[in-house]
Amino acid sequence: MLEMFLFFKYRTCIALRVTFCCSICFLLVTGCTTARLDEAAWLDKRLGAVWPHAPEKPRIKLLQVISGPRDVVEASSGVTKKIFDYITGTKEEYVEFYTPQCIAADGNGMIYIADPSIGLVHKYSLAEKEVQYVFQAGEKRLGSPVGVALDGDGNLYITDAQLAAVFKYDKSGAFLRELDGKGKLQRPAGIAVRSNGDKLVADAVADKVFIFGKDDLFKGELAGTDFTESFNRPTYLAVDKLDNVYVTDTMNFTVRVFDVNNRYIRSQGQIGDVPGSFARPKGVALDSDLNIYVMDSIFGNIQIFNQKGQLLLYLGQEGTSLGEFMLPSGIFIDRNDRIYISDTFNHRIQIYQYLKEKVQ
């Protein structure tokens, strides 16, 4: 009950200070880091768990766990602290994770984490050891941001399920525009970007995946006439290096795969309680070898498949220890095969490394 009271107090305080927020949000979301996190700094040496366990050859390694701002920042003062003291009416230095969901990262140490329950996106710079927040889109206050994605130019996209909108920011953090989704979007969730700049947005109420072009105008729907089935609560998306699209069709308990020309290829997985099946599939992502990673919030694990649909490995279970998850949701893999996981109800993110086979 105390958590809920603080949550509603927080949202009420925000609402009372909307005008002030509009004038200061620029301070919070501007500023683009060019720093790059050193490779050695990714690994928390106190950890080191790997999967599968010996004597099998390890394929996944735990790098670090981030439970909130204090795991990143070096100082406890500055503009972010002062602004949030005023906005929230509390003496908290930073905003903690509440229900972290979708994640996007640039591979250099910048991580964006959507947190719909408190209406903001956390912006973590591991290289500069800074934490900032995105909670405004022009004159609109974010309502329930669920999806985040970055395009090739470093622009940030945020889907807002409550406002039925997708917002775009440039790489400095300045708000640019709302995508052309009026009359189409109902409850947008996951978002992914192709190499040509097309944005794909899963809508969990419309039961569709919409496509917006590089110009941010509506372009059409993902599924064509060759897709004779129908989506049932599509939620999360991923695009591989070949621009194929992977859609978590949550209430059909499967992942749908479409090629670069939007032709339906196949489905991966089905309902069940054995490895290779799903109870509640959520986030989906691809590593550089095109292995498919699927989060399951009920099982509390990640299942990894190859392109033939074969289950290669699964890791995790329900729990609070390292390598365990409580209703996990989002997953993102950067160009260096680092795996970011939203461990939603443990209120943290876990970062892993795919141990790619070295070419002789």
C-alpha positions as a printed NumPy array, in Angstrom:
array([[  0.   ,   0.   ,   0.   ],
       [  2.873,   2.371,   0.777],
       [  4.317,   1.811,  -2.715],
       [  0.976,   2.636,  -4.323],
       [  0.618,   5.763,  -2.176],
       [  4.048,   6.997,  -3.185],
       [  3.312,   6.203,  -6.816],
       [  0.085,   8.239,  -6.862],
       [  1.737,  11.002,  -4.876],
       [  4.473,  11.107,  -7.467],
       [  2.032,  11.296, -10.4  ],
       [ -0.064,  13.955,  -8.63 ],
       [  2.968,  16.108,  -7.921],
       [  4.01 ,  15.781, -11.548],
       [  0.588,  16.861, -12.758],
       [  0.601,  19.941, -10.526],
       [  3.894,  21.026, -11.989],
       [  3.34 ,  20.417, -15.711],
       [  4.042,  24.031, -16.611],
       [  7.312,  23.961, -14.739],
       [  8.215,  20.607, -16.301],
       [  7.78 ,  22.045, -19.788],
       [ 10.375,  24.689, -19.053],
       [ 12.962,  22.368, -17.521],
       [ 12.597,  19.094, -19.404],
       [ 15.086,  20.397, -21.956],
       [ 17.733,  20.29 , -19.247],
       [ 16.965,  16.674, -18.507],
       [ 16.884,  15.221, -21.99 ],
       [ 19.45 ,  17.272, -23.88 ],
       [ 23.11 ,  16.538, -23.977],
       [ 24.438,  13.718, -26.13 ],
       [ 27.365,  11.728, -24.898],
       [ 30.199,  10.873, -27.246],
       [ 31.962,   8.861, -24.58 ],
       [ 32.433,   5.148, -25.003],
       [ 32.511,   2.718, -22.125],
       [ 35.796,   0.844, -21.978],
       [ 35.413,  -2.88 , -22.664],
       [ 36.813,  -3.861, -19.282],
       [ 34.302,  -1.605, -17.525],
       [ 31.34 ,  -3.664, -18.747],
       [ 32.211,  -6.562, -16.442],
       [ 31.457,  -6.458, -12.75 ],
       [ 34.295,  -8.662, -11.5  ],
       [ 32.224,  -9.73 ,  -8.511],
       [ 30.005, -11.641, -10.917],
       [ 31.049, -13.995, -13.697],
       [ 28.266, -16.577, -13.875],
       [ 28.05 , -18.367, -17.227],
       [ 25.546, -20.601, -19.027],
       [ 25.527, -23.468, -19.671],
       [ 27.498, -24.555, -16.631],
       [ 30.666, -26.642, -16.718],
       [ 31.609, -28.981, -18.238],
       [ 29.626, -27.542, -21.172],
       [ 31.194, -24.743, -23.176],
       [ 29.868, -21.38 , -21.912],
       [ 27.744, -19.35 , -24.337],
       [ 26.275, -16.61 , -22.116],
       [ 28.077, -14.609, -19.415],
       [ 26.589, -12.253, -16.827],
       [ 28.293,  -8.85 , -17.006],
       [ 26.472,  -6.671, -14.501],
       [ 23.221,  -5.911, -12.743],
       [ 21.849,  -2.381, -12.477],
       [ 19.226,  -1.894,  -9.791],
       [ 18.991,   1.864, -10.057],
       [ 20.849,   5.156, -10.444],
       [ 23.225,   4.575,  -7.572],
       [ 24.79 ,   1.663,  -9.458],
       [ 25.83 ,   4.133, -12.169],
       [ 26.388,   7.659, -10.874],
       [ 29.505,   8.803,  -9.064],
       [ 28.108,  11.991,  -7.526],
       [ 24.848,  12.595,  -5.692],
       [ 24.351,  16.23 ,  -6.664],
       [ 23.713,  18.281,  -9.764],
       [ 20.9  ,  19.567, -11.933],
       [ 19.005,  16.262, -12.115],
       [ 18.757,  16.021,  -8.342],
       [ 17.647,  19.604,  -7.89 ],
       [ 15.006,  19.421, -10.611],
       [ 13.489,  16.169,  -9.37 ],
       [ 13.412,  17.451,  -5.806],
       [ 11.159,  20.221,  -7.064],
       [  9.014,  18.095,  -9.392],
       [  8.253,  15.279,  -7.   ],
       [  8.239,  17.207,  -3.772],
       [ 10.553,  14.602,  -2.255],
       [ 14.187,  14.536,  -1.269],
       [ 15.008,  11.626,  -3.535],
       [ 18.11 ,  12.221,  -5.603],
       [ 16.967,  10.078,  -8.526],
       [ 13.993,   8.073,  -9.704],
       [ 14.334,   4.33 ,  -9.189],
       [ 13.121,   1.639, -11.588],
       [  9.469,   0.84 , -11.012],
       [  8.404,  -1.505, -13.819],
       [ 11.177,  -1.367, -16.432],
       [ 10.067,  -2.788, -19.782],
       [ 11.507,  -2.171, -23.251],
       [ 15.214,  -1.352, -23.577],
       [ 17.317,   0.244, -26.308],
       [ 21.086,   0.777, -26.243],
       [ 23.697,   2.308, -28.54 ],
       [ 26.446,  -0.208, -27.714],
       [ 28.694,   2.484, -26.234],
       [ 27.132,   2.539, -22.793],
       [ 23.985,   4.596, -23.353],
       [ 20.842,   2.723, -22.299],
       [ 17.194,   3.801, -22.501],
       [ 14.652,   1.967, -20.331],
       [ 10.902,   2.572, -20.653],
       [  9.07 ,   2.609, -17.33 ],
       [  5.315,   2.88 , -18.002],
       [  4.121,   2.802, -14.402],
       [  5.802,   6.122, -13.604],
       [  5.491,   7.649, -17.053],
       [  9.096,   8.188, -18.024],
       [ 12.104,   6.759, -19.818],
       [ 15.323,   6.329, -17.843],
       [ 18.462,   7.402, -19.709],
       [ 21.593,   5.763, -18.308],
       [ 25.047,   6.729, -19.549],
       [ 27.42 ,   4.107, -18.184],
       [ 30.409,   5.845, -19.804],
       [ 29.732,   9.256, -18.274],
       [ 28.156,   7.821, -15.124],
       [ 25.079,   9.976, -15.535],
       [ 21.375,   9.318, -15.172],
       [ 18.727,  11.492, -16.839],
       [ 15.044,  11.153, -17.703],
       [ 12.697,  11.711, -20.61 ],
       [  9.164,  12.506, -19.464],
       [  7.972,  15.159, -21.89 ],
       [  7.06 ,  15.192, -25.604],
       [  6.68 ,  18.816, -26.573],
       [  3.797,  20.092, -24.45 ],
       [  2.594,  16.57 , -23.649],
       [  3.578,  14.683, -20.528],
       [  4.351,  11.031, -21.254],
       [  1.578,   8.806, -19.955],
       [  2.68 ,   5.187, -20.247],
       [  5.872,   4.794, -22.296],
       [  6.34 ,   1.133, -23.211],
       [  8.606,   0.855, -26.247],
       [ 11.943,   2.507, -27.042],
       [ 14.152,   2.221, -30.119],
       [ 17.081,   3.993, -31.763],
       [ 17.574,   4.512, -35.493],
       [ 20.86 ,   4.67 , -37.412],
       [ 21.159,   8.419, -36.773],
       [ 20.788,   8.033, -33.032],
       [ 17.215,   9.362, -32.943],
       [ 15.11 ,   7.989, -30.094],
       [ 11.526,   6.74 , -30.529],
       [  9.136,   6.21 , -27.623],
       [  5.757,   4.49 , -27.872],
       [  3.146,   5.636, -25.378],
       [  0.331,   3.152, -24.77 ],
       [ -1.821,   5.614, -22.847],
       [ -1.509,   8.471, -25.352],
       [ -1.724,   6.109, -28.353],
       [  1.281,   7.816, -29.9  ],
       [  4.903,   7.429, -30.975],
       [  7.272,  10.3  , -30.218],
       [ 10.625,  11.103, -31.829],
       [ 13.662,  12.828, -30.283],
       [ 16.994,  13.691, -31.876],
       [ 20.291,  12.345, -30.576],
       [ 20.755,  15.38 , -28.344],
       [ 17.446,  14.603, -26.644],
       [ 15.388,  17.388, -28.187],
       [ 11.782,  16.496, -29.02 ],
       [ 11.146,  16.479, -32.777],
       [  7.654,  15.285, -33.544],
       [  4.847,  12.788, -33.103],
       [  4.649,  10.119, -35.792],
       [  1.672,  10.039, -38.136],
       [ -0.395,   7.526, -36.176],
       [ -3.656,   9.285, -35.395],
       [ -6.69 ,   7.125, -36.144],
       [ -4.538,   4.004, -36.359],
       [ -2.639,   3.53 , -33.123],
       [ -4.69 ,   2.326, -30.163],
       [ -2.205,   0.867, -27.69 ],
       [  1.29 ,   0.849, -29.196],
       [  3.84 ,  -1.307, -27.434],
       [  7.089,  -2.567, -28.951],
       [  8.958,  -0.685, -31.667],
       [ 11.909,  -1.599, -33.899],
       [ 13.726,   0.186, -36.734],
       [ 14.953,  -1.245, -40.026],
       [ 18.184,  -0.142, -41.698],
       [ 16.217,   1.932, -44.239],
       [ 14.624,   3.963, -41.444],
       [ 11.239,   2.226, -41.435],
       [  9.717,   2.019, -37.965],
       [  7.592,  -1.007, -37.047],
       [  5.161,  -0.607, -34.159],
       [  3.213,  -3.439, -32.525],
       [ -0.248,  -2.415, -31.349],
       [ -1.641,  -4.738, -28.691],
       [ -5.26 ,  -3.567, -29.029],
       [ -5.457,  -3.076, -32.793],
       [ -3.795,  -6.51 , -33.184],
       [ -1.63 ,  -5.111, -35.96 ],
       [  1.952,  -4.136, -36.68 ],
       [  2.116,  -0.722, -38.35 ],
       [  4.948,   0.581, -40.519],
       [  6.077,   4.213, -40.569],
       [  8.597,   5.336, -43.186],
       [ 11.876,   7.169, -42.753],
       [  9.833,  10.37 , -43.12 ],
       [  7.756,   9.261, -40.086],
       [  4.575,   9.041, -42.178],
       [  2.286,   6.032, -42.079],
       [  3.334,   3.484, -44.697],
       [  1.127,   0.452, -44.147],
       [  0.861,  -2.766, -42.169],
       [  3.437,  -5.511, -41.782],
       [  1.272,  -8.521, -42.512],
       [  0.206,  -8.995, -46.144],
       [ -2.288, -11.306, -47.839],
       [  0.119, -14.241, -47.435],
       [ -0.411, -14.043, -43.658],
       [ -3.667, -15.988, -43.371],
       [ -3.69 , -16.028, -39.558],
       [ -4.145, -13.008, -37.299],
       [ -2.209, -11.435, -34.465],
       [ -3.533, -11.757, -30.93 ],
       [ -1.942,  -9.135, -28.704],
       [  1.324,  -8.463, -30.576],
       [  3.597,  -6.762, -28.071],
       [  7.332,  -6.813, -28.77 ],
       [  9.44 ,  -6.566, -31.93 ],
       [ 12.963,  -7.09 , -33.18 ],
       [ 14.706,  -6.589, -36.507],
       [ 17.769,  -8.654, -37.457],
       [ 20.77 ,  -7.536, -39.527],
       [ 18.997,  -8.721, -42.685],
       [ 15.948,  -6.554, -41.842],
       [ 13.734,  -9.557, -41.143],
       [ 11.109,  -8.79 , -38.496],
       [ 10.247, -10.862, -35.427],
       [  6.924, -10.194, -33.688],
       [  5.969, -11.592, -30.304],
       [  2.367, -12.671, -30.832],
       [  1.764, -12.982, -27.118],
       [ -1.693, -14.527, -26.862],
       [ -0.989, -16.859, -29.756],
       [  2.046, -17.967, -27.718],
       [  4.463, -17.689, -30.608],
       [  6.917, -15.46 , -32.462],
       [  6.026, -14.551, -36.051],
       [  8.843, -14.052, -38.566],
       [  8.559, -11.825, -41.671],
       [ 11.233, -11.178, -44.304],
       [ 12.598,  -7.853, -45.541],
       [  9.724,  -7.633, -48.043],
       [  7.148,  -8.227, -45.28 ],
       [  6.361, -11.752, -46.46 ],
       [  5.388, -14.161, -43.709],
       [  8.024, -16.875, -43.221],
       [  7.103, -18.95 , -40.184],
       [  6.262, -19.069, -36.484],
       [  8.533, -20.051, -33.622],
       [  7.087, -21.824, -30.576],
       [  3.646, -22.687, -29.259],
       [  1.802, -22.842, -25.953],
       [  3.15 , -25.411, -23.498],
       [  5.165, -25.993, -20.362],
       [  8.192, -27.771, -21.808],
       [ 11.39 , -26.223, -23.195],
       [ 10.797, -24.733, -26.628],
       [  7.211, -23.712, -25.825],
       [  5.851, -20.546, -24.228],
       [  3.494, -19.521, -21.452],
       [  3.691, -15.743, -21.908],
       [  6.307, -14.687, -24.504],
       [  7.388, -11.054, -24.258],
       [ 10.628,  -9.495, -25.495],
       [ 12.461, -10.847, -28.54 ],
       [ 15.971, -10.083, -29.84 ],
       [ 18.663, -11.409, -32.196],
       [ 22.411, -11.804, -31.739],
       [ 24.981, -11.439, -34.532],
       [ 24.642, -15.131, -35.397],
       [ 20.871, -14.62 , -35.858],
       [ 20.009, -16.735, -32.846],
       [ 16.556, -15.779, -31.523],
       [ 16.13 , -14.874, -27.834],
       [ 12.619, -14.91 , -26.382],
       [ 11.725, -13.765, -22.867],
       [  8.918, -15.606, -21.107],
       [  7.442, -13.686, -18.186],
       [  5.66 , -16.682, -16.659],
       [  8.599, -19.088, -16.887],
       [ 10.986, -16.308, -15.851],
       [ 13.536, -17.353, -18.448],
       [ 15.122, -16.701, -21.834],
       [ 14.945, -19.364, -24.527],
       [ 17.425, -19.224, -27.386],
       [ 16.663, -20.754, -30.799],
       [ 18.576, -20.98 , -34.05 ],
       [ 17.065, -20.059, -37.412],
       [ 15.924, -23.651, -37.908],
       [ 13.734, -23.33 , -34.842],
       [ 15.889, -25.614, -32.696],
       [ 16.171, -24.776, -29.008],
       [ 19.85 , -24.145, -28.233],
       [ 19.757, -23.053, -24.617],
       [ 17.511, -21.641, -21.953],
       [ 18.575, -19.808, -18.838],
       [ 16.88 , -18.32 , -15.837],
       [ 13.932, -19.164, -13.633],
       [ 11.565, -17.288, -11.36 ],
       [ 13.477, -15.764,  -8.482],
       [ 15.506, -12.852,  -7.173],
       [ 19.057, -14.183,  -7.411],
       [ 21.471, -13.35 , -10.224],
       [ 20.377, -15.023, -13.423],
       [ 16.812, -15.268, -12.128],
       [ 13.86 , -13.087, -13.09 ],
       [ 10.482, -11.926, -11.829],
       [  7.997, -11.331, -14.673],
       [ 10.708, -10.156, -17.088],
       [  9.592,  -8.283, -20.188],
       [ 12.023,  -6.519, -22.528],
       [ 15.236,  -7.75 , -24.096],
       [ 17.673,  -5.95 , -26.403],
       [ 20.97 ,  -7.088, -27.969],
       [ 23.44 ,  -4.468, -29.19 ],
       [ 25.943,  -4.717, -32.057],
       [ 28.553,  -6.133, -29.662],
       [ 26.275,  -8.997, -28.592],
       [ 25.579,  -7.554, -25.162],
       [ 22.161,  -8.67 , -23.927],
       [ 20.057,  -6.238, -21.87 ],
       [ 17.111,  -7.666, -19.932],
       [ 14.318,  -5.858, -18.087],
       [ 13.87 ,  -7.891, -14.915],
       [ 10.615,  -6.046, -14.393],
       [  9.371,  -7.028, -10.95 ],
       [ 12.847,  -7.303,  -9.506],
       [ 13.057,  -3.613, -10.494],
       [ 16.407,  -3.973, -12.234],
       [ 18.122,  -4.689, -15.518],
       [ 20.635,  -7.448, -16.08 ],
       [ 23.32 ,  -7.285, -18.775],
       [ 24.848, -10.406, -20.321],
       [ 27.341, -11.197, -23.074],
       [ 26.817, -13.673, -25.885],
       [ 30.132, -15.554, -26.174],
       [ 30.409, -15.762, -29.921],
       [ 32.347, -18.644, -31.449],
       [ 35.68 , -17.361, -32.705],
       [ 36.389, -17.944, -36.384],
       [ 39.667, -19.774, -36.879]])
